[in-house]
C-alpha cells in the first residue's frame, strides 16, 4: 500500500485537527484536537474515533493548543498502546493544558448530564506514553514510517511533521499551525522543501494582517486611547503565546516611556504557569536575540508594573484597584475563565475598553463582541456592551494569507499537491486559488472523511 492520509478533522474547520497517515505496515495519527466555536458538536466530541485506535502505532502532536490536543486522553480510553511524540516544550505545555481542561470539561459534562470526556487518570496514562523528539531528528516511529520535525514559529515548541514511507520514499508533511513570523522571541517558521505533498493550515488564508512594522505603534496608540478613557482595559488573551507576547511588548513600551506605567494584572493561573514554561525553555528554544535578552534580564516577560494573581483571593483584589488598569485574562474567545467575570462587570461601562488581540471563532462570545453585538451572553447571563471594542489583527500567532502563500511557495517544486486545510471553508478556497494562480501549484481543498493516496507525482483521491 502506498502512503495515504484520511482527513478525520481539520477539513473545512479551524479546530479539531486530526489526520490518519497509513503506510504499507504502519499507522500514525497526527493531532487529536477538540472542536470549538459555532460548529462545535458534543456528539462528535464524545463519539468513538473513526479509526481503529489500538491499531495505531504512534501519535505525533504538532503543538499544545486544545484544538490539536484536546481529545488525546480519550485515546487511552479506546485502547491506544503506542508512543506519543512531540517536542520537549510541547510535552510540558500539553500536560498543563490537558490538566486544566479536565475541570472545564467536567463542568460542561455535568451541565449537559454527561460523563466527563476524560479525567486526570486518562491524562496520567497519556503522559506515560509521551516520548519527546527534537527538531531536525529523523526517527522511525511506526513500522516503515519515519518522521522529521521542524519549527513553525507558532507557539513555543510548535512543529510541522514530515512523514516518509521508507519503502518507496514518498513523503507527506503536515504543518500544524504556521506562525506569524517574525516574532520577537520565537524563531521564524522553517520551510518544508522535501515533501511530495503538504497539508497546510489556512486560518487567515483570505485575510491580511496589519503590517508587522505597524503593530507595535498600533498597540501603543490603542492603549493610549484606552488609558485616556479612564476606565478598565480588558484583554481576553489565550494563555499560551498571546499572553506572553503582550507582556513582552507592554513591558518594552512602558520601560521606554511610550505608555503610562499603569498597573497590569495577569489574572490567569494557566497563563502564569505557561509563562513559567516559556521561561524554562528560553535558553534553548528562543531565537538568538531573545536568548541574549533573557541572559541579561532573567525573564523577558516580567516588569515592575505587572501583578500576577494566581489565586481566586488575589484575583478578587483587582476590582478594588484604581483605574485605569489593564486586566489580561483567559479565555481568549471570552467563552470561559476569569475574563468572563470581568467582562460582566466592566462591559456595561462606556469608559471600558475591550482589546481583542486574537482569532475569534464563529459563534464564540469573542466573535460577537468583535462584530459589534450590543449584548453578549456570558455564563448564561446576558450582558449589555457599552464598552469600546478595539481589535488588533496583526497580533495573531497565525500567518496571514501572504505569509501562508510564502510558506506554500517554499514547498515547491517538490510538493506536487498542497492540501489547504485547518481553516474556515472560505479561507481554504481563497488560499487554494492563490496557490494555483500565483504559484502554479496544485492546491486541493479536502473534505472531512476523504482519503487521499500520496505518490511522487502528487495525490489521488481514493
C-alpha positions in Angstrom: 0.0 0.0 0.0 1.2 3.5 -0.8 1.2 6.3 1.7 -2.3 7.6 2.3 -4.0 10.2 4.5 -7.5 10.4 5.9 -8.9 13.8 7.0 -10.7 13.0 10.2 -10.5 16.6 11.4 -9.3 20.0 10.3 -11.0 19.9 6.9 -13.5 22.7 6.4 -12.9 23.9 10.0 -10.3 25.8 12.0 -10.4 23.4 15.0 -10.4 19.7 15.6 -7.2 18.8 13.8 -6.9 15.0 13.3 -5.2 13.2 10.5 -4.6 9.4 10.0 -1.5 8.6 7.9 -1.0 5.0 6.8 1.9 3.2 5.1 2.3 -0.4 4.0 3.0 -1.5 7.6 2.4 1.3 10.0 -0.2 3.9 11.1 0.4 7.3 12.5 -2.2 9.8 13.8 -1.2 13.5 13.7 -3.0 15.7 16.2 -6.1 14.8 18.3 -7.8 18.1 18.5 -11.0 19.3 20.1 -13.7 21.1 18.1 -14.5 24.6 19.2 -16.7 27.5 18.1 -20.0 27.6 16.3 -19.6 24.2 14.7 -18.7 22.5 17.9 -20.6 19.3 18.3 -20.9 17.5 21.6 -21.9 14.3 19.7 -18.7 14.4 17.7 -16.6 15.1 20.7 -17.9 12.0 22.5 -18.2 9.7 19.6 -15.6 7.0 19.1 -12.6 7.9 16.9 -13.3 7.0 13.3 -10.3 4.7 13.1 -9.1 1.6 14.9 -7.3 3.2 17.9 -5.5 0.0 19.1 -4.1 -0.5 15.6 -2.4 3.0 15.6 1.3 2.6 16.1 2.1 6.2 17.1 0.7 9.7 17.5 2.5 13.0 16.7 1.4 16.3 18.3 2.3 19.4 16.4 1.7 21.8 19.3 -0.2 22.2 22.5 -3.3 24.2 21.6 -6.5 22.3 22.6 -7.8 22.2 19.0 -4.8 20.0 18.4 -4.5 18.0 21.6 -7.9 18.3 23.3 -9.1 14.7 22.7 -5.8 13.0 23.1 -6.5 11.5 26.6 -9.6 9.9 25.1 -7.2 7.7 23.0 -6.3 5.9 26.2 -10.0 5.0 26.9 -10.2 3.5 23.4 -7.1 1.2 23.8 -4.1 3.2 22.4 -0.9 1.4 23.3 1.8 3.2 21.3 4.0 6.3 21.8 3.1 9.9 21.5 5.8 12.1 20.0 6.3 15.9 20.4 9.0 18.4 21.2 10.0 18.8 24.9 8.3 22.2 25.4 5.1 20.8 23.8 5.2 18.0 26.4 5.3 20.5 29.3 2.6 22.7 27.7 0.3 19.8 26.7 0.3 18.4 30.2 -0.5 21.8 31.7 -3.3 22.4 29.2 -4.9 19.0 29.5 -4.9 19.0 33.3 -6.5 22.5 33.2 -9.1 21.3 30.7 -10.2 18.3 32.9 -12.0 20.7 35.2 -13.7 22.7 32.4 -14.8 19.5 30.6 -16.1 18.0 33.8 -18.2 21.2 34.5 -19.5 21.2 30.9 -20.4 17.4 31.1 -22.3 18.0 34.3 -24.2 20.8 32.8 -25.2 18.6 29.9 -25.9 15.5 32.1 -23.0 13.5 30.6 -19.9 11.7 31.9 -16.6 13.6 31.5 -14.8 13.2 28.2 -11.7 12.1 30.2 -10.3 12.5 33.7 -7.0 13.0 35.4 -6.2 9.3 35.2 -6.5 9.4 31.4 -4.1 12.4 31.3 -1.7 10.5 33.5 -1.8 7.4 31.2 -1.3 9.6 28.2 1.7 11.4 29.6 3.3 8.0 30.4 3.2 7.3 26.6 4.9 10.6 25.6 8.4 10.5 24.1 10.0 13.8 23.2 11.6 14.4 19.8 13.7 17.5 19.0 13.6 19.4 15.7 15.7 18.0 12.9 15.9 14.4 14.1 14.8 11.7 11.7 13.2 8.8 13.6 11.2 5.7 12.6 8.2 5.8 14.9 6.0 3.2 13.2 6.8 0.2 11.0 8.1 1.6 7.7 7.3 5.3 8.6 9.7 7.9 9.8 9.1 11.5 11.0 11.1 14.7 11.0 10.0 17.8 12.9 10.7 21.5 12.0 9.9 24.7 13.9 6.8 26.5 12.7 7.2 29.6 14.9 3.6 29.5 16.0 4.0 28.9 19.8 6.8 27.5 21.9 7.7 24.1 20.6 5.3 24.1 17.7 6.4 21.8 14.8 5.5 20.6 11.4 5.9 16.9 10.8 7.2 15.3 7.6 6.3 11.6 7.3 8.3 9.3 5.0 7.2 5.9 3.7 10.6 4.1 4.0 9.6 1.6 1.3 9.2 3.9 -1.6 10.4 7.2 -0.1 7.2 9.1 -0.7 6.6 11.8 1.9 3.8 13.9 3.3 4.2 17.0 5.6 1.5 18.3 7.9 2.2 21.8 9.2 0.0 22.1 12.2 -0.3 25.9 12.6 2.2 28.3 10.9 3.5 31.3 12.9 3.1 34.9 12.1 6.9 35.5 11.7 8.9 37.4 12.7 8.2 37.0 16.4 10.4 38.9 19.0 11.5 35.7 20.8 10.4 32.7 18.7 12.3 31.5 15.7 10.8 32.1 12.2 8.9 29.2 10.6 11.1 26.7 8.7 10.4 25.8 5.1 9.4 22.3 4.1 11.1 21.7 0.7 11.3 17.9 0.8 7.7 16.6 0.9 5.8 15.2 -2.1 2.5 16.5 -0.6 1.8 19.0 2.1 -1.2 19.6 4.3 -1.1 23.2 5.5 -3.2 25.4 7.7 -5.4 28.3 6.3 -6.8 30.1 9.3 -6.1 33.5 7.8 -5.9 32.3 4.2 -8.2 35.0 2.9 -7.1 37.9 5.1 -4.0 40.1 5.6 -2.9 41.2 9.0 -1.8 44.8 9.6 1.8 45.2 8.6 4.1 43.8 11.2 6.0 47.1 11.3 2.9 48.9 12.4 1.6 46.6 15.1 3.7 48.0 18.0 2.7 51.6 17.2 -0.9 50.5 16.8 -0.8 48.7 20.2 0.8 51.8 21.8 -1.8 54.2 20.3 -4.7 51.9 21.1 -3.5 51.5 24.7 -3.1 55.3 25.0 -6.7 55.9 23.9 -7.9 53.3 26.3 -5.9 54.8 29.2 -7.3 58.3 28.3 -10.8 56.9 28.6 -10.0 56.4 32.3 -11.7 53.0 32.7 -10.6 49.4 32.9 -8.9 47.8 29.9 -9.8 44.2 29.3 -7.7 41.9 27.2 -9.1 38.4 26.7 -5.9 36.6 25.7 -5.0 33.0 25.0 -2.9 31.7 27.9 -0.3 30.4 25.6 1.8 32.7 23.3 -0.6 35.7 23.1 -0.3 36.5 26.7 3.5 36.2 26.7 3.7 38.3 23.5 1.6 41.0 25.1 3.6 41.0 28.3 6.8 41.4 26.3 5.6 44.3 24.2 3.8 46.1 27.0 6.9 45.9 29.2 9.1 47.4 26.5 6.6 50.2 25.8 6.3 51.2 29.5 10.0 51.0 30.1 10.6 53.2 27.0 8.2 55.8 28.3 5.9 55.3 25.4 3.0 54.2 27.6 2.0 55.4 31.1 3.0 53.0 33.8 -0.4 51.7 34.7 -1.0 48.5 36.7 -1.2 45.4 34.6 -2.8 42.3 36.1 -2.2 38.8 34.7 -5.3 37.2 36.1 -4.9 33.6 34.9 -3.3 30.8 36.8 -2.9 28.9 33.5 -1.2 31.8 31.8 1.1 32.3 34.7 2.1 28.6 34.6 2.6 28.8 30.8 4.8 31.9 31.2 7.0 29.8 33.6 7.3 27.1 31.0 8.3 29.7 28.4 11.0 30.9 30.8 12.2 27.3 31.4 12.9 26.8 27.7 14.0 30.3 26.8 17.7 29.3 26.7 17.2 26.5 24.1 14.1 27.3 22.1 14.1 31.1 21.8 15.7 33.0 18.9 19.3 34.2 19.4 18.4 37.8 20.3 15.8 36.7 22.9 18.3 34.3 24.4 20.7 37.1 24.9 18.0 39.3 26.4 17.0 36.5 28.7 20.6 36.2 30.0 20.6 39.9 30.8 17.1 40.2 32.4 16.4 36.6 33.6 12.9 37.0 32.2 11.6 39.0 29.2 8.0 38.8 30.4 8.1 40.3 33.9 8.2 44.0 34.7 7.7 46.2 37.9 4.1 47.2 37.0 2.9 43.6 36.5 1.0 41.8 39.2 0.2 38.1 38.8 -2.9 36.9 40.6 -2.8 33.1 40.7 -5.3 32.5 43.5 -9.0 33.5 43.5 -8.3 35.6 46.6 -5.6 37.5 44.7 -8.0 37.9 41.7 -10.7 39.4 43.8 -8.5 42.3 44.9 -8.2 43.6 41.3 -11.7 45.0 41.3 -10.7 47.4 44.2 -7.6 48.7 42.4 -7.9 52.2 40.9 -8.4 52.8 37.2 -7.1 53.0 34.6 -5.8 49.4 34.8 -5.3 46.5 32.4 -6.6 43.0 33.1 -5.2 40.2 31.0 -7.2 37.0 31.5 -8.4 33.9 29.7 -10.2 32.6 27.8 -9.1 34.1 24.6 -12.5 33.9 22.9 -14.4 35.1 26.1 -16.0 31.6 26.4 -14.9 30.9 29.9 -12.2 31.6 32.5 -11.8 34.7 34.7 -12.3 37.1 31.8 -16.0 36.4 31.8 -16.4 37.8 35.3 -14.5 41.0 34.4 -16.5 41.4 31.2 -19.8 41.0 33.1 -18.6 43.7 35.5 -17.0 46.2 33.1 -18.5 45.8 29.6 -21.6 47.9 30.5 -19.3 50.8 31.4 -18.7 53.1 28.4 -15.2 54.0 29.9 -14.1 50.4 29.5 -12.0 49.3 26.5 -12.1 45.6 25.4 -9.0 44.9 23.5 -9.2 41.9 21.2 -5.8 40.5 20.1 -6.5 37.1 18.7 -8.6 34.9 16.4 -12.3 34.7 17.4 -14.1 31.5 16.2 -17.6 31.9 14.7 -20.3 31.7 17.3 -17.9 32.4 20.2 -18.7 35.4 22.6 -15.5 37.0 21.4 -16.6 36.9 17.8 -19.9 38.5 18.7 -18.1 41.3 20.6 -15.7 41.8 17.8 -18.6 42.1 15.3 -20.2 44.8 17.4 -23.0 43.0 19.2 -24.8 45.3 21.7 -25.1 42.4 24.1 -23.5 39.1 24.8 -24.3 36.0 26.8 -21.6 35.1 29.4 -22.1 32.1 31.6 -25.8 32.1 30.8 -26.2 35.7 31.7 -26.9 38.5 29.1 -24.5 41.4 29.4 -25.0 44.8 27.8 -22.0 46.1 25.9 -21.3 49.8 26.2 -17.5 49.4 26.2 -15.3 50.5 23.3 -14.2 47.4 21.4 -10.8 47.5 19.7 -9.4 44.7 17.5 -5.7 44.3 16.7 -5.4 41.7 14.0 -1.6 41.8 13.5 -1.0 40.1 16.8 -2.3 36.7 15.7 0.0 33.8 16.1 -1.1 32.6 12.7 0.5 33.6 9.4 -1.8 35.6 7.2 -2.6 35.0 3.5 0.7 36.5 2.3 2.7 34.5 4.9 0.8 31.3 4.0 1.5 31.9 0.3 5.2 32.4 1.1 5.2 29.1 3.0 3.4 27.3 0.2 5.9 28.7 -2.3 8.8 27.3 -0.2 7.4 23.7 -0.6 7.7 23.9 -4.4 8.8 22.4 -6.7 9.0 19.2 -4.7 5.4 19.3 -3.5 3.1 18.1 -6.3 -0.1 18.5 -4.1 -0.8 21.1 -1.4 -3.9 20.4 0.7 -5.3 23.6 2.2 -6.9 22.6 5.5 -7.4 23.8 9.1 -9.5 26.9 8.2 -12.9 28.1 7.5 -14.2 27.0 4.1 -13.9 30.5 2.5 -10.4 30.9 3.8 -9.4 27.5 2.4 -10.8 28.1 -1.0 -9.3 31.6 -1.2 -5.8 30.4 -0.3 -6.1 27.4 -2.7 -7.0 29.7 -5.5 -4.0 31.9 -4.8 -1.6 28.9 -4.7 -3.0 27.9 -8.1 -3.0 31.4 -9.6 0.2 32.9 -8.2 2.4 29.8 -7.8 1.1 27.4 -10.4 0.8 24.7 -7.7 -1.8 22.0 -7.4 -4.0 23.1 -4.5 -6.7 20.8 -3.0 -9.4 21.7 -0.6 -10.2 18.4 1.1 -13.5 17.4 2.8 -14.0 15.7 6.1 -13.5 11.9 5.8 -11.8 12.0 2.5 -8.9 9.5 1.8 -6.0 10.5 -0.4 -3.1 8.4 -1.7 0.3 10.2 -1.8 2.7 9.5 -4.6 5.8 11.1 -6.1 3.5 12.6 -8.7 1.2 14.2 -6.1 -2.1 12.9 -4.7 -5.0 10.8 -5.8 -8.4 10.7 -4.1 -9.5 7.1 -3.1 
